[in-house]
Amino acid sequence: MRVISGRFKGMALTTPKSVTRPTTDRTKEAIFSRLDSWGVLDDARVLDLFAGTGALGIEALSRGARELVAVEANGPAAALIAKTLGALKRNRAWTADLQARVVKAKAEKFAEPAHRDAAGDGGDGAVAISPAAAAYDVIFIDPPYAFETEACEKLLADLAASGMAGEGTVIVLERSARSDDPVPPEGWGVTDRRDYGETAVFYIER
């Protein structure tokens, strides 16, 4: 897997195959073509939940975002993201205004309004931080296909209640195309859905 486009184009991404389900290049390209056309990535603050390899968040950084918080519960996967981010920061295309860090925590706990403390890094190289108070511009959610619809809906509600998802936030949710459609929290709606083989991509906004 590699970064498709932007300042870090061609950079390789290490994939821990046993614990992640990386977004395919076809789906990733479709998602980012849409986000690029909306102009939401320029100087964006990006939250990548169930980050896996970090591919979605890193692609966003490559295409103009200025800040990335990648949240991944699996220790080895989080450590690999931290290693990839370290390589990015040594890249000639990295600039002083860019920020990127990884939090080793469950996405559900990170999004909870009452959960403001940082998760421990477990000594695996992942950096732990508290959730930011300001809303993110783009939030990627790419849970395992087994992640239940009810849990997905609670996660969306918590993101809205915590303020991490706000007025201008675009939430990009990937699920199995055979799963039930999630119901967004009050005041939010699915503005578009696109299917790519087994994957359904939902765009959720206020």
ZANU-164089 format. One line per 10 residues: number of its first residue (from 1); their letters; for each residue x, y, z of N, C-alpha, C. Coordinates in steps of 0.05 Angstrom, whole numbers. Example, Ala and Ser with C-alpha at 12.3 -4.5 7.8 and 13.67 -1.06 7.14 Angstrom:
BEGIN
1 = as = 264:-114:156:246:-90:156:264:-66:156  257:-45:142:273:-21:143:258:1:157 $
END
This chain:
BEGIN
1 = mrvisgrfkg = 17:-24:0:0:0:0:18:25:0  9:45:-15:24:70:-17:5:94:-16  17:117:-10:2:142:-12:-4:147:-41  -29:154:-48:-37:156:-76:-29:182:-89  -32:204:-74:-28:230:-86:-19:251:-66  -9:273:-75:-2:295:-57:28:296:-51  34:310:-29:62:316:-22:78:291:-15  64:270:-5:78:245:3:72:222:-17  64:229:-41:57:209:-61:78:188:-64  69:162:-64:87:140:-68:99:129:-43 $
11 = malttpksvt = 96:142:-20:107:132:4:93:106:12  109:86:20:99:60:27:87:60:55  65:45:58:52:42:84:54:12:92  64:7:116:67:-20:126:39:-30:135  32:-54:128:5:-64:134:7:-88:153  -3:-86:178:-4:-110:195:-28:-127:188  -24:-145:169:-47:-159:157:-65:-174:176  -54:-183:198:-70:-200:216:-91:-185:232  -88:-158:234:-106:-144:252:-121:-121:239  -116:-116:213:-129:-93:200:-142:-102:174 $
21 = rpttdrtkea = -161:-85:165:-174:-89:139:-170:-63:124  -147:-60:110:-142:-34:97:-162:-27:76  -168:-2:74:-185:8:52:-171:3:25  -185:-8:6:-172:-13:-20:-166:13:-34  -146:12:-52:-138:36:-66:-161:48:-82  -178:30:-93:-200:40:-109:-220:56:-92  -226:45:-68:-244:59:-50:-231:85:-40  -206:83:-33:-191:107:-22:-191:129:-43  -185:122:-68:-184:142:-89:-211:155:-93  -233:139:-92:-260:150:-95:-267:169:-72 $
31 = ifsrldswgv = -260:161:-47:-265:178:-24:-250:205:-27  -225:204:-34:-209:228:-34:-215:246:-59  -223:234:-80:-232:250:-103:-256:267:-95  -274:255:-79:-298:269:-70:-290:291:-50  -273:285:-31:-265:305:-11:-249:327:-24  -232:320:-43:-217:341:-58:-236:360:-72  -257:348:-85:-276:365:-100:-292:383:-82  -295:375:-57:-309:392:-38:-291:413:-25  -265:410:-29:-246:429:-17:-244:428:13  -250:405:25:-250:404:54:-224:395:67 $
41 = lddarvldlf = -204:388:50:-179:378:61:-158:400:66  -161:423:53:-141:444:56:-140:454:84  -116:451:97:-112:460:124:-131:447:144  -140:423:138:-160:409:155:-147:396:179  -164:395:200:-158:378:224:-172:352:220  -157:330:220:-168:304:213:-166:284:236  -188:270:241:-188:248:261:-193:222:246  -176:203:250:-177:177:237:-182:155:259  -207:146:261:-215:126:281:-213:98:269  -205:78:286:-199:51:276:-178:54:254 $
51 = agtgalgiea = -156:68:260:-138:77:239:-124:55:224  -120:32:237:-107:9:223:-79:16:214  -74:19:189:-48:27:178:-43:57:179  -65:72:184:-63:101:183:-66:112:155  -73:95:136:-73:102:108:-92:126:101  -116:126:113:-135:147:107:-125:174:117  -116:175:143:-107:200:154:-82:210:140  -63:192:134:-39:200:120:-44:210:92  -63:197:79:-71:207:52:-82:236:54  -98:241:75:-109:268:80:-86:288:84 $
61 = lsrgarelva = -66:281:100:-43:298:105:-29:304:78  -26:283:62:-12:286:37:-27:305:18  -53:306:21:-70:322:2:-78:349:14  -65:358:35:-69:385:44:-78:389:73  -85:368:87:-92:371:115:-68:380:131  -72:393:153:-49:403:169:-46:388:196  -66:374:205:-65:360:230:-79:333:229  -66:313:240:-78:286:241:-75:274:268  -98:264:278:-98:247:302:-108:219:293  -91:199:295:-99:172:288:-103:156:313 $
71 = veangpaaal = -127:143:315:-134:128:339:-136:98:332  -120:82:345:-119:53:339:-114:38:365  -132:18:371:-131:3:396:-109:-19:396  -103:-30:373:-84:-52:372:-55:-41:375  -41:-52:395:-14:-42:400:5:-43:377  9:-67:364:27:-68:342:20:-50:319  -7:-48:313:-15:-30:291:-10:-1:298  -16:7:323:-10:34:332:20:40:330  37:21:337:65:25:336:75:29:307  62:14:288:69:16:260:61:44:249 $
81 = iaktlgalkr = 38:54:258:29:81:250:50:101:260  58:98:285:77:117:297:104:116:281  111:92:272:136:89:256:133:103:229  109:100:217:104:112:191:104:143:194  91:153:215:91:182:220:119:193:224  136:177:238:163:185:241:178:188:215  172:169:197:185:170:170:174:195:155  148:200:158:137:224:145:151:249:154  156:251:179:168:276:190:197:279:182  209:258:172:236:260:161:236:265:131 $
91 = nrawtadlqa = 212:264:119:209:268:90:214:297:83  226:302:60:231:330:51:206:346:48  183:333:43:158:347:39:144:355:65  155:345:88:143:353:114:150:382:120  131:397:130:135:425:137:128:430:166  139:452:177:136:457:206:108:461:215  90:467:197:62:472:205:45:447:207  56:424:199:42:399:200:44:386:228  22:372:236:22:358:261:10:330:256  21:310:268:10:283:266:18:267:290 $
101 = rvvkakaekf = -1:252:302:4:236:325:-16:212:326  -8:192:341:-25:169:343:-33:164:372  -57:157:377:-68:150:403:-74:121:404  -63:106:423:-70:78:426:-93:76:445  -117:74:434:-142:73:449:-164:62:432  -185:53:445:-209:45:430:-223:70:420  -231:69:395:-245:92:383:-270:100:399  -284:79:409:-309:85:425:-303:100:450  -281:94:464:-273:108:488:-263:136:482  -248:138:461:-237:164:453:-259:184:447 $
111 = aepahrdaag = -281:174:435:-302:192:426:-322:199:448  -321:185:471:-341:190:492:-337:218:503  -359:233:506:-358:260:517:-344:262:544  -347:242:561:-336:242:588:-307:233:589  -297:222:566:-270:210:566:-251:231:556  -239:246:575:-221:268:567:-192:262:574  -187:239:587:-159:233:594:-146:217:572  -120:220:570:-104:206:550:-102:177:557  -101:160:536:-96:132:540:-66:127:542  -57:108:558:-29:102:561:-18:90:535 $
121 = dggdgavais = 8:94:531:19:84:506:29:55:508  30:44:532:37:16:534:66:10:526  82:31:523:110:27:515:114:17:487  94:21:469:97:10:442:104:32:422  110:56:431:117:78:413:94:95:405  70:89:413:47:105:405:46:129:425  39:152:414:37:176:431:9:179:440  5:184:466:-22:187:477:-28:216:482  -52:226:474:-60:253:479:-89:254:487  -98:276:498:-126:279:504:-141:288:479 $
131 = paaaaydvif = -166:281:476:-182:290:454:-183:320:453  -182:332:429:-182:361:426:-210:371:430  -212:395:441:-238:407:446:-252:417:420  -236:427:402:-247:438:377:-256:415:358  -275:421:341:-285:402:322:-264:396:301  -264:371:291:-247:364:268:-262:371:243  -247:376:222:-259:382:196:-268:356:181  -252:335:184:-258:309:172:-253:287:192  -272:269:195:-269:246:212:-273:220:196  -253:204:195:-255:178:182:-262:156:203 $
141 = idppyafete = -281:140:197:-288:117:214:-288:92:197  -270:74:203:-267:50:187:-265:25:205  -287:19:219:-287:-3:239:-287:-31:225  -281:-52:240:-284:-79:229:-313:-83:220  -316:-100:199:-343:-105:189:-362:-116:211  -350:-129:231:-366:-141:253:-376:-119:273  -366:-95:270:-375:-73:288:-405:-69:284  -421:-72:305:-450:-73:302:-461:-45:296  -484:-45:283:-497:-20:275:-503:-3:299  -513:-15:321:-519:0:345:-494:14:356 $
151 = aceklladla = -472:0:356:-447:11:366:-438:34:348  -442:30:322:-435:51:303:-452:77:308  -477:73:313:-495:96:318:-487:110:344  -479:95:365:-470:107:390:-445:123:386  -427:112:370:-402:126:364:-407:153:350  -425:153:330:-432:178:317:-445:198:336  -462:188:354:-475:206:373:-455:217:393  -435:201:401:-415:211:420:-397:231:407  -390:228:381:-374:247:367:-388:274:366  -414:274:361:-430:299:360:-432:311:388 $
161 = asgmagegtv = -437:294:408:-441:304:435:-415:315:447  -393:304:440:-367:312:451:-356:338:438  -368:345:415:-359:368:400:-337:362:380  -328:337:379:-307:329:359:-318:331:331  -344:326:328:-358:330:302:-376:355:306  -372:375:289:-386:400:292:-399:409:266  -405:435:265:-421:446:243:-410:440:215  -384:442:212:-372:438:186:-359:412:181  -362:393:200:-348:367:198:-360:349:177  -343:336:162:-352:314:144:-342:288:156 $
171 = ivlersarsd = -361:270:162:-355:244:172:-356:224:149  -334:209:145:-333:188:125:-333:161:139  -354:146:136:-358:121:149:-357:98:129  -340:78:134:-339:54:118:-352:31:133  -369:16:119:-381:-8:131:-384:-29:109  -391:-54:118:-399:-74:99:-424:-65:84  -424:-69:58:-447:-62:42:-472:-78:50  -468:-100:64:-490:-117:73:-500:-110:101  -487:-91:114:-496:-82:141:-520:-64:139  -535:-62:161:-556:-42:162:-545:-14:161 $
181 = dpvppegwgv = -560:4:148:-551:32:147:-553:44:175  -532:58:184:-533:71:210:-552:95:210  -564:101:232:-581:125:235:-564:146:249  -558:168:236:-542:189:249:-557:202:272  -542:216:290:-556:230:312:-573:253:302  -591:262:319:-609:284:312:-593:308:302  -603:319:280:-589:342:268:-568:335:247  -563:309:244:-543:299:225:-558:281:204  -545:279:181:-557:262:160:-536:250:142  -544:228:129:-527:216:108:-531:232:83 $
191 = tdrrdygeta = -511:247:74:-514:263:50:-508:248:25  -494:226:28:-489:209:4:-479:181:14  -484:161:-3:-474:134:1:-464:124:-25  -441:111:-25:-430:99:-49:-420:71:-41  -426:51:-58:-417:24:-54:-394:17:-73  -374:4:-62:-351:-5:-77:-346:-35:-70  -358:-53:-85:-357:-81:-79:-369:-86:-52  -354:-97:-33:-364:-105:-7:-365:-81:12  -355:-58:4:-353:-35:22:-374:-13:15  -388:-4:35:-406:19:32:-393:43:46 $
201 = vfyier = -393:66:32:-381:90:43:-404:110:48  -407:119:72:-428:139:79:-414:166:85  -426:187:74:-417:214:80:-439:227:98  -431:234:122:-450:243:143:-443:272:151  -463:289:150:-458:318:157:-482:329:172  -479:352:185:-501:366:198:-519:377:176 $
END
